[in-house]
């Protein structure tokens, strides 16, 4: 599950000769080793990131589309994968998925390393770098790829907000999950009809999330080099009623002043902890937590603050559960 291979005959025989606590210790020793393996970091962890990153080759750095010999790279989702893999390995703080103001590169030996500051787009490409100033970054939510693929041309980036709420808090507004109405919302600030009775319930939560994303550029056909950039004037330029409405940004009943602050509130929430544990539980056990497994599951994710929000320590707790199946 975590090593990518089955134990050899000799390893299985040696393990079977152990008893009780010695077996449990052997399992945790093997787990610790495997959580540093290429299989876990480069294959398993990366596969868990697919729904969150939603890679599309035609737009990424490996695109086959070119004009006059230049690849039409609009963004590079490898930055997203590396950040995900880095934060969720090595006993690091998982909250940095939403709070990191750095990016992650590979050195000549293939090891992860932090990259501070901005990163220029490759020569001849409209994207592929990370041009966003660090003070406006919010981890996975503000990579050039995430802003490109989830905002695109939207003035009010509801898709980006809904995606963040679903993938990092486990709350799908389209399924009426996580509804927390904000008084006076939805404002229908862009005249999309979201205040209609059939829409208002979800949008009373979604729109106050979306406003914080409105300062970030998705695709600007007049200037493709703006992809992933923060622009203080973007909402006023793109949304006629913005200045008059003075919309408030709200997440989980907390009013915030920016997307950076919104992401920080998300990262500190019980919903974030539970959702991350849920991702690993389903991977390891193969199904949603069942009623008779909920007490164990809750014990795993509620221990995250004690464990320094380490994904590795979460997994050590997970393999100790009856749901995982260690005798």
Sine and cosine of phi, psi and omega as CSV:
sin_phi,cos_phi,sin_psi,cos_psi,sin_omega,cos_omega
0.00,0.00,-0.66,0.75,-0.05,-1.00
-0.92,-0.39,-0.26,0.97,-0.06,-1.00
-0.98,-0.22,-0.38,0.92,0.01,-1.00
1.00,0.06,-0.05,1.00,0.04,-1.00
-0.64,-0.77,0.37,-0.93,0.13,-0.99
-0.99,0.12,0.41,-0.91,0.06,-1.00
-0.91,0.41,0.50,-0.87,0.07,-1.00
-0.94,0.34,0.19,-0.98,0.03,-1.00
-0.85,0.52,-0.71,0.70,-0.03,-1.00
-0.90,0.43,-0.63,0.77,0.02,-1.00
-0.91,0.42,-0.67,0.74,0.01,-1.00
-0.91,0.42,-0.63,0.78,0.01,-1.00
-0.92,0.39,-0.67,0.74,0.01,-1.00
-0.90,0.44,-0.64,0.77,0.01,-1.00
-0.92,0.40,-0.67,0.74,-0.03,-1.00
-0.89,0.46,-0.42,0.91,-0.01,-1.00
-0.98,0.22,-0.23,0.97,0.03,-1.00
-0.99,0.12,0.25,-0.97,-0.01,-1.00
-0.64,-0.77,0.53,-0.85,0.15,-0.99
0.79,0.61,-0.84,-0.55,-0.09,-1.00
-0.88,0.48,-0.50,0.86,0.00,-1.00
-0.91,0.41,-0.58,0.81,0.06,-1.00
-0.92,0.39,-0.70,0.71,0.00,-1.00
-0.88,0.48,-0.68,0.74,0.02,-1.00
-0.88,0.47,-0.65,0.76,0.01,-1.00
-0.90,0.44,-0.63,0.78,0.02,-1.00
-0.90,0.44,-0.70,0.72,-0.03,-1.00
-0.94,0.35,-0.55,0.84,0.08,-1.00
-0.90,0.43,-0.68,0.73,0.02,-1.00
-0.91,0.41,-0.65,0.76,0.01,-1.00
-0.88,0.47,-0.71,0.70,0.01,-1.00
-0.85,0.53,-0.65,0.76,0.01,-1.00
-0.93,0.37,-0.68,0.73,-0.08,-1.00
-0.95,0.31,-0.46,0.89,0.02,-1.00
-0.94,0.34,-0.15,0.99,0.11,-0.99
-0.97,-0.25,0.12,0.99,-0.09,-1.00
-0.99,0.12,0.37,-0.93,0.07,-1.00
-0.88,0.47,-0.60,0.80,-0.01,-1.00
-0.86,0.50,-0.78,0.63,-0.08,-1.00
-0.91,0.41,-0.73,0.68,-0.12,-0.99
-0.97,0.23,-0.70,0.72,-0.13,-0.99
-1.00,0.00,-0.40,0.92,-0.03,-1.00
-0.94,-0.35,-0.87,0.49,-0.11,-0.99
-0.92,0.38,-0.78,0.62,0.01,-1.00
-0.87,0.49,-0.67,0.74,0.00,-1.00
-0.88,0.48,-0.62,0.78,-0.01,-1.00
-0.91,0.41,-0.54,0.84,0.02,-1.00
-0.95,0.32,-0.34,0.94,0.00,-1.00
-1.00,0.08,-0.26,0.97,-0.11,-0.99
-0.80,0.61,-0.75,0.66,-0.03,-1.00
-0.91,0.42,-0.44,0.90,-0.04,-1.00
-0.99,0.14,-0.58,0.82,-0.06,-1.00
-1.00,-0.03,-0.57,0.82,0.03,-1.00
0.81,0.59,0.89,0.46,-0.05,-1.00
-0.91,0.40,0.64,-0.77,0.07,-1.00
-0.75,-0.67,0.96,-0.30,-0.14,-0.99
-0.82,0.57,-0.60,0.80,-0.09,-1.00
-0.87,0.50,-0.41,0.91,-0.03,-1.00
-0.97,-0.25,-0.22,0.98,-0.11,-0.99
-1.00,0.05,-0.13,-0.99,-0.09,-1.00
-0.93,0.36,-0.34,0.94,0.01,-1.00
-1.00,-0.09,0.30,0.95,-0.05,-1.00
-0.84,0.54,0.51,-0.86,0.11,-0.99
-0.99,-0.10,-0.06,1.00,-0.05,-1.00
-1.00,0.07,0.76,-0.65,0.00,-1.00
-0.54,-0.84,0.41,-0.91,0.09,-1.00
-0.75,-0.66,0.81,-0.59,-0.01,-1.00
0.79,0.61,0.61,0.79,0.06,-1.00
1.00,0.07,-0.09,1.00,0.01,-1.00
-0.98,-0.20,0.76,-0.64,0.07,-1.00
-0.92,0.40,0.66,-0.75,0.02,-1.00
-1.00,-0.01,0.94,0.35,0.08,-1.00
-0.98,0.18,0.88,-0.47,0.03,-1.00
-0.99,-0.12,-0.32,0.95,0.10,-1.00
-0.12,-0.99,0.22,-0.98,-0.04,-1.00
-0.79,-0.62,0.97,-0.26,-0.05,-1.00
-0.97,0.26,-0.07,1.00,0.08,-1.00
-0.90,0.44,-0.49,0.87,0.09,-1.00
-0.88,0.48,-0.62,0.78,0.00,-1.00
-0.92,0.40,-0.73,0.69,0.00,-1.00
-0.88,0.48,-0.69,0.73,-0.03,-1.00
-0.90,0.44,-0.65,0.76,0.03,-1.00
-0.89,0.45,-0.71,0.70,0.03,-1.00
-0.85,0.53,-0.76,0.65,-0.04,-1.00
-0.91,0.42,-0.66,0.75,-0.03,-1.00
-0.91,0.43,-0.76,0.66,-0.08,-1.00
-0.92,0.39,-0.56,0.83,-0.08,-1.00
-1.00,-0.09,0.32,0.95,0.10,-1.00
-0.72,-0.69,0.21,-0.98,0.11,-0.99
0.92,0.40,0.44,0.90,0.03,-1.00
0.88,0.48,0.48,0.88,0.01,-1.00
-0.99,0.13,0.18,-0.98,-0.06,-1.00
-0.99,0.16,0.92,-0.38,-0.08,-1.00
-0.90,0.44,-0.35,0.94,0.01,-1.00
-0.90,0.45,-0.35,0.94,0.00,-1.00
-0.93,0.36,-0.16,0.99,0.19,-0.98
-0.82,0.57,-0.54,0.84,-0.06,-1.00
-0.92,-0.38,-0.10,0.99,-0.07,-1.00
-0.86,-0.52,-0.14,0.99,-0.06,-1.00
-0.86,0.51,0.74,-0.67,0.10,-1.00
-0.92,-0.38,0.39,0.92,0.07,-1.00
-0.80,-0.60,0.17,-0.99,0.15,-0.99
-0.87,-0.49,0.08,-1.00,-0.08,-1.00
-0.80,-0.60,0.82,-0.57,0.05,-1.00
-0.91,-0.41,-0.05,-1.00,0.07,-1.00
-0.88,-0.47,0.72,-0.70,0.06,-1.00
-0.99,0.11,-0.07,-1.00,-0.08,-1.00
-0.90,0.45,-0.40,0.92,0.01,-1.00
-1.00,-0.02,0.02,1.00,0.01,-1.00
1.00,0.10,0.27,0.96,0.01,-1.00
-1.00,-0.07,0.54,-0.84,0.05,-1.00
-0.93,0.38,0.57,-0.82,0.16,-0.99
-0.47,-0.88,0.52,-0.86,0.01,-1.00
-0.94,0.35,0.61,-0.79,0.10,-1.00
-0.86,-0.51,0.91,-0.42,-0.02,-1.00
-1.00,-0.03,0.27,-0.96,0.06,-1.00
0.96,0.27,-0.28,-0.96,-0.01,-1.00
-1.00,-0.09,0.33,-0.94,-0.04,-1.00
-0.78,-0.63,0.87,-0.49,-0.07,-1.00
-0.93,0.38,0.49,-0.87,0.14,-0.99
-0.91,0.42,0.57,-0.82,0.07,-1.00
-0.85,0.52,0.46,-0.89,0.01,-1.00
-0.85,0.53,0.74,-0.67,0.03,-1.00
0.99,0.14,0.11,0.99,-0.02,-1.00
-0.89,-0.46,0.47,-0.88,0.06,-1.00
-1.00,0.05,-0.20,0.98,-0.01,-1.00
-0.42,-0.91,-0.12,-0.99,0.02,-1.00
0.91,-0.41,-0.21,0.98,0.08,-1.00
-0.98,-0.21,-0.40,-0.92,0.09,-1.00
-0.60,-0.80,1.00,-0.04,-0.14,-0.99
-1.00,0.04,-0.14,0.99,-0.11,-0.99
-0.95,0.32,0.75,-0.66,0.03,-1.00
-0.88,0.48,0.65,-0.76,-0.09,-1.00
-0.81,0.59,-0.58,0.82,-0.07,-1.00
-0.93,0.37,-0.23,0.97,0.03,-1.00
-0.97,-0.25,0.15,0.99,-0.06,-1.00
-1.00,0.03,0.56,-0.83,0.06,-1.00
-0.64,-0.77,0.90,0.45,0.08,-1.00
0.80,0.61,-0.77,-0.64,-0.06,-1.00
-0.91,0.42,-0.33,0.94,-0.06,-1.00
-0.97,0.23,-0.34,0.94,-0.12,-0.99
-0.83,-0.56,0.34,0.94,0.16,-0.99
-0.91,0.41,0.42,-0.91,0.01,-1.00
-0.85,0.53,-0.63,0.78,-0.02,-1.00
-0.91,0.41,-0.74,0.68,-0.04,-1.00
-0.88,0.47,-0.66,0.75,0.01,-1.00
-0.93,0.36,-0.61,0.79,0.03,-1.00
-0.91,0.41,-0.79,0.61,-0.16,-0.99
-0.97,0.24,-0.46,0.89,-0.09,-1.00
-0.97,-0.24,-0.26,0.97,0.09,-1.00
-0.98,-0.21,-0.74,0.68,-0.06,-1.00
0.75,0.66,-0.93,-0.36,-0.10,-1.00
-0.97,-0.22,0.07,1.00,-0.15,-0.99
-0.94,0.33,0.74,-0.68,0.10,-0.99
-0.96,0.27,-0.73,0.68,0.11,-0.99
-0.97,-0.25,0.96,-0.28,-0.18,-0.98
-0.98,0.19,0.95,0.32,-0.04,-1.00
-0.93,0.38,-0.57,0.82,0.02,-1.00
-0.89,0.45,-0.70,0.72,0.01,-1.00
-0.88,0.47,-0.68,0.74,0.00,-1.00
-0.92,0.39,-0.71,0.70,0.01,-1.00
-0.90,0.44,-0.63,0.78,0.04,-1.00
-0.89,0.46,-0.70,0.72,0.01,-1.00
-0.89,0.46,-0.69,0.73,-0.02,-1.00
-0.90,0.44,-0.65,0.76,-0.04,-1.00
-0.97,0.25,-0.76,0.66,-0.16,-0.99
-0.98,0.18,-0.45,0.90,-0.07,-1.00
-0.93,-0.38,-0.23,0.97,0.11,-0.99
-0.89,-0.45,-0.17,0.99,0.00,-1.00
0.96,0.29,0.38,0.93,-0.06,-1.00
-0.90,-0.43,0.91,-0.41,-0.05,-1.00
-0.98,-0.20,0.97,-0.25,-0.05,-1.00
-0.88,0.47,-0.49,0.87,0.01,-1.00
-0.92,0.39,-0.31,0.95,0.07,-1.00
-0.97,-0.24,0.29,0.96,-0.02,-1.00
0.88,0.47,0.51,0.86,0.06,-1.00
-0.99,-0.11,0.66,-0.75,0.08,-1.00
0.95,0.31,0.40,0.92,0.03,-1.00
-0.93,0.37,0.87,-0.50,0.04,-1.00
-0.70,-0.72,0.99,0.13,-0.11,-0.99
-0.84,0.55,0.66,-0.75,0.08,-1.00
-0.97,-0.24,0.77,-0.64,-0.06,-1.00
-0.84,0.54,0.73,-0.68,0.02,-1.00
1.00,0.06,-0.14,0.99,0.01,-1.00
-0.99,-0.16,0.42,-0.91,0.02,1.00
-0.99,0.13,0.58,-0.82,0.02,-1.00
-0.98,0.22,-0.32,0.95,-0.12,-0.99
0.79,0.61,0.78,0.63,-0.15,-0.99
-0.91,0.42,-0.39,0.92,0.00,-1.00
-0.93,-0.36,0.26,0.97,0.10,-0.99
0.85,0.53,0.77,0.64,0.02,-1.00
-0.97,-0.23,0.08,1.00,0.04,-1.00
0.98,0.18,0.30,0.95,-0.09,-1.00
-0.97,0.24,-0.13,0.99,0.06,-1.00
-1.00,0.10,-0.04,1.00,0.05,-1.00
-0.87,0.49,0.45,-0.89,-0.11,-0.99
-0.82,0.57,-0.64,0.77,-0.05,-1.00
-0.94,0.33,-0.32,0.95,-0.10,-1.00
-0.95,-0.31,-0.46,0.89,-0.25,-0.97
-0.87,0.48,-0.58,0.81,-0.08,-1.00
-0.87,0.50,-0.78,0.63,0.00,-1.00
-0.93,0.37,-0.67,0.74,-0.09,-1.00
-0.95,0.30,-0.29,0.96,0.09,-1.00
-0.93,0.37,-0.34,0.94,0.11,-0.99
-0.98,-0.18,-0.68,0.73,-0.11,-0.99
-0.93,0.38,-0.72,0.70,-0.11,-0.99
-0.89,0.45,-0.67,0.74,0.06,-1.00
-0.89,0.45,-0.40,0.92,0.15,-0.99
-0.96,0.28,-0.65,0.76,-0.11,-0.99
-0.92,0.40,-0.54,0.84,-0.09,-1.00
-0.85,0.53,-0.58,0.82,-0.03,-1.00
-0.92,0.38,-0.45,0.89,0.02,-1.00
-0.99,0.16,-0.21,0.98,-0.15,-0.99
-0.92,0.39,-0.27,0.96,0.00,-1.00
-1.00,0.09,-0.08,1.00,-0.09,-1.00
-0.95,-0.31,0.70,-0.71,-0.08,-1.00
-1.00,0.08,0.70,-0.71,0.14,-0.99
-1.00,-0.05,-1.00,-0.03,0.07,-1.00
-0.88,-0.48,0.85,-0.53,0.10,-1.00
-0.91,-0.40,0.97,-0.25,-0.09,-1.00
-0.89,0.45,-0.36,0.93,0.04,-1.00
-0.98,0.21,-0.37,0.93,-0.02,-1.00
-0.42,-0.91,1.00,0.01,-0.06,-1.00
-0.90,0.43,-0.36,0.93,0.01,-1.00
-0.96,0.30,-0.05,1.00,0.06,-1.00
-0.99,0.10,-0.12,0.99,-0.04,-1.00
-0.80,0.60,0.81,-0.59,0.03,-1.00
0.99,0.16,0.18,0.98,-0.03,-1.00
-1.00,-0.07,0.47,-0.88,0.15,-0.99
-1.00,-0.03,0.76,-0.65,0.03,-1.00
-0.72,-0.69,0.91,-0.40,-0.08,-1.00
-0.88,0.48,-0.44,0.90,-0.05,-1.00
-1.00,-0.06,-0.05,1.00,-0.10,-0.99
-0.85,0.53,-0.74,0.67,-0.03,-1.00
-0.87,0.50,-0.69,0.72,0.00,-1.00
-0.90,0.43,-0.58,0.82,-0.01,-1.00
-0.96,0.29,-0.59,0.81,-0.16,-0.99
-0.99,-0.14,-0.36,0.93,-0.12,-0.99
-0.84,-0.55,0.97,-0.25,-0.11,-0.99
-0.82,0.57,-0.58,0.82,-0.07,-1.00
-1.00,-0.05,0.16,0.99,-0.12,-0.99
-0.88,0.48,-0.82,0.58,-0.10,-0.99
-0.89,0.46,-0.62,0.79,-0.01,-1.00
-0.95,0.32,-0.56,0.83,-0.09,-1.00
-0.98,0.21,-0.52,0.85,-0.07,-1.00
0.74,0.67,0.87,0.48,-0.09,-1.00
-0.91,0.40,0.52,-0.85,0.03,-1.00
-0.98,-0.22,0.59,-0.81,0.03,-1.00
-1.00,-0.08,0.80,-0.59,-0.06,-1.00
-0.67,-0.74,0.70,-0.71,0.10,-0.99
-0.62,-0.78,0.76,-0.66,0.03,-1.00
0.79,0.62,0.67,0.74,0.03,-1.00
0.94,0.33,0.19,0.98,0.02,-1.00
-0.94,-0.34,0.79,-0.62,0.10,-1.00
-0.99,0.13,0.70,-0.71,-0.03,-1.00
-0.76,-0.65,0.20,-0.98,-0.07,-1.00
-0.96,-0.27,-0.15,0.99,-0.08,-1.00
-0.31,-0.95,0.19,-0.98,0.09,-1.00
-0.92,0.40,-0.57,0.82,0.03,-1.00
-0.87,0.50,-0.71,0.70,0.01,-1.00
-0.94,0.35,-0.61,0.79,0.05,-1.00
-0.86,0.51,-0.71,0.71,0.00,-1.00
-0.91,0.42,-0.59,0.81,0.03,-1.00
-0.90,0.43,-0.66,0.75,0.05,-1.00
-0.88,0.47,-0.69,0.72,0.04,-1.00
-0.85,0.52,-0.70,0.71,-0.09,-1.00
-0.91,0.41,-0.42,0.91,-0.02,-1.00
-1.00,0.00,-0.07,1.00,-0.17,-0.99
-0.99,0.12,0.41,-0.91,0.12,-0.99
-0.90,0.43,-0.54,0.84,0.01,-1.00
-0.89,0.46,-0.65,0.76,0.03,-1.00
-0.89,0.45,-0.72,0.69,-0.01,-1.00
-0.88,0.48,-0.74,0.67,-0.05,-1.00
-0.90,0.43,-0.65,0.76,-0.03,-1.00
-0.91,0.42,-0.66,0.75,0.01,-1.00
-0.90,0.43,-0.69,0.73,0.04,-1.00
-0.89,0.46,-0.58,0.81,0.01,-1.00
-0.90,0.44,-0.65,0.76,0.04,-1.00
-0.84,0.54,-0.73,0.68,-0.04,-1.00
-0.96,0.28,-0.58,0.82,0.02,-1.00
-0.88,0.48,-0.76,0.65,-0.03,-1.00
-0.89,0.45,-0.62,0.79,0.05,-1.00
-0.88,0.47,-0.73,0.68,-0.14,-0.99
-0.98,0.18,-0.62,0.79,-0.11,-0.99
-0.99,-0.12,-0.49,0.87,0.09,-1.00
0.99,-0.12,0.05,1.00,0.04,-1.00
-0.39,-0.92,0.20,-0.98,0.08,-1.00
-0.89,0.46,0.48,-0.88,0.07,-1.00
-0.85,0.53,0.80,-0.60,0.00,-1.00
-1.00,0.04,0.27,-0.96,-0.06,-1.00
-0.79,0.62,-0.64,0.77,-0.04,-1.00
-0.98,0.18,-0.05,1.00,0.02,-1.00
-0.95,-0.31,-0.08,1.00,-0.13,-0.99
-0.92,0.40,-0.59,0.81,0.01,-1.00
-0.89,0.45,-0.69,0.72,0.05,-1.00
-0.90,0.44,-0.71,0.70,-0.01,-1.00
-0.87,0.50,-0.72,0.69,0.01,-1.00
-0.88,0.48,-0.61,0.79,0.02,-1.00
-0.90,0.43,-0.56,0.83,0.01,-1.00
-0.93,0.38,-0.79,0.62,-0.13,-0.99
-0.98,0.21,-0.49,0.87,0.01,-1.00
-0.96,0.28,-0.19,0.98,0.06,-1.00
-1.00,0.08,-0.06,1.00,-0.07,-1.00
-0.84,0.54,-0.70,0.72,0.04,-1.00
-0.86,0.50,-0.65,0.76,0.04,-1.00
-0.89,0.46,-0.57,0.82,-0.04,-1.00
-1.00,-0.01,0.24,0.97,0.02,-1.00
0.93,0.38,0.42,0.91,0.01,-1.00
0.86,0.51,0.50,0.86,0.00,-1.00
-0.99,0.12,0.81,-0.58,0.08,-1.00
-0.91,0.41,-0.61,0.80,0.01,-1.00
-0.87,0.49,-0.70,0.71,-0.01,-1.00
-0.93,0.36,-0.56,0.83,0.08,-1.00
-0.86,0.51,-0.67,0.74,-0.03,-1.00
-0.94,0.35,-0.56,0.83,0.08,-1.00
-0.89,0.45,-0.62,0.78,0.07,-1.00
-0.92,0.38,-0.62,0.79,-0.06,-1.00
-0.90,0.43,-0.66,0.75,-0.04,-1.00
-0.95,0.30,-0.20,0.98,0.07,-1.00
-0.99,0.11,-0.12,0.99,-0.05,-1.00
-0.98,0.18,0.43,-0.90,0.10,-1.00
-0.90,0.44,-0.52,0.85,0.01,-1.00
-0.87,0.50,-0.60,0.80,0.02,-1.00
-0.96,0.29,-0.57,0.82,0.17,-0.99
0.95,-0.33,0.23,0.97,0.09,-1.00
-0.94,0.35,0.78,-0.63,-0.06,-1.00
-0.93,0.36,0.00,0.00,0.00,0.00
